[in-house]
Amino acid sequence: MEQILGHPSFRQERRGICGVAGISFDGRPYAPHEWPLARAIATGEVVSGEEIRIERLDGRHMALLVSAAPIRDRLGNILAGIVVDQDITEHRQTSDRAENQRASGATGAS
């Protein structure tokens, strides 16, 4: 997480995770309670493959594929949560370039 977020510790803060701003791919900012891990712990929701754009503290923009799930005891009480973040920045940039090229080609062909 230090390498992905560019921050030496992992904790949830008012702005997001370690002060990193999260933005959905429809452009809406994430509130702290909307992050997948926060939702998994608060509601028991299992989040699978949610794409989040982040702006690191160093200003670098990244794309993450995030999954999260609650960890429960034998009685079903939520004790904690687990999150998996995959850096998909390069894949997303390649995909966006290809989509822009297709759109430019379709526009130019008209």
C-alpha positions in Angstrom: 0.0 0.0 0.0 2.9 2.4 0.6 4.0 2.0 -3.0 0.5 2.4 -4.4 -0.6 5.3 -2.2 2.8 7.0 -1.8 2.3 7.2 1.9 4.1 5.4 4.7 1.0 4.4 6.7 -2.4 3.0 5.8 -5.3 4.5 7.7 -8.6 6.1 6.9 -8.8 9.9 7.3 -11.3 12.6 6.6 -10.2 13.1 3.0 -10.1 9.4 2.2 -7.4 6.8 2.8 -4.2 8.4 4.1 -5.4 11.7 2.7 -5.6 10.3 -0.8 -8.6 11.5 -2.8 -10.6 8.8 -4.4 -12.8 9.4 -7.5 -15.2 7.0 -9.1 -14.9 6.6 -12.9 -18.1 8.6 -13.3 -16.2 11.6 -11.7 -17.8 11.5 -8.3 -15.5 11.9 -5.2 -15.6 9.1 -2.6 -16.5 10.1 0.9 -14.5 8.2 3.6 -17.5 5.9 4.4 -17.9 5.0 0.6 -14.5 3.4 0.2 -14.9 -0.4 -0.3 -13.2 -1.4 2.9 -15.3 1.1 5.0 -18.5 -0.3 3.4 -17.5 -3.9 4.0 -16.8 -3.3 7.7 -19.9 -1.0 8.2 -22.5 -3.0 6.3 -21.1 -6.5 5.6 -21.1 -5.8 1.9 -18.7 -7.7 -0.3 -17.2 -5.4 -2.9 -15.7 -7.0 -6.0 -13.7 -5.2 -8.6 -14.6 -1.6 -8.1 -12.5 0.8 -10.1 -11.3 3.9 -8.3 -9.1 6.7 -9.5 -6.8 8.2 -6.9 -4.7 11.2 -6.6 -1.7 10.4 -4.5 -0.1 12.9 -2.1 2.7 13.5 -4.6 0.0 14.5 -7.3 0.4 11.3 -9.3 -2.9 9.9 -10.6 -3.5 6.1 -10.5 -6.3 3.7 -11.2 -7.1 0.9 -8.8 -9.3 -2.2 -9.0 -10.5 -2.7 -5.4 -12.2 -5.6 -3.7 -13.1 -5.8 0.0 -15.0 -8.1 2.3 -15.8 -8.3 6.0 -14.2 -10.7 8.3 -16.7 -12.3 10.7 -16.5 -14.4 13.9 -18.4 -17.7 14.3 -21.6 -15.8 15.3 -21.5 -13.6 12.1 -20.3 -10.4 13.9 -18.0 -8.3 11.8 -14.6 -8.1 13.4 -12.5 -6.5 10.7 -12.2 -6.3 6.9 -9.8 -7.2 4.2 -9.1 -5.3 1.0 -7.2 -6.1 -2.1 -6.0 -3.2 -4.3 -4.6 -3.9 -7.8 -2.8 -1.1 -9.7 -4.5 -1.0 -13.1 -3.1 2.4 -14.1 -1.2 1.1 -17.2 -4.2 -1.0 -18.3 -6.6 1.9 -17.9 -4.3 4.3 -19.9 -4.0 1.8 -22.7 -7.7 1.2 -22.8 -8.5 4.9 -22.7 -6.0 5.6 -25.6 -7.6 2.8 -27.7 -11.1 4.1 -27.0 -10.0 7.7 -28.0 -8.4 6.4 -31.2 -11.6 4.5 -32.1 -13.7 7.6 -31.3 -11.3 9.8 -33.5 -11.5 7.3 -36.3 -15.3 7.1 -36.2 -15.5 10.9 -36.2 -13.0 11.2 -39.1 -14.9 8.6 -41.1 -18.2 10.6 -41.1 
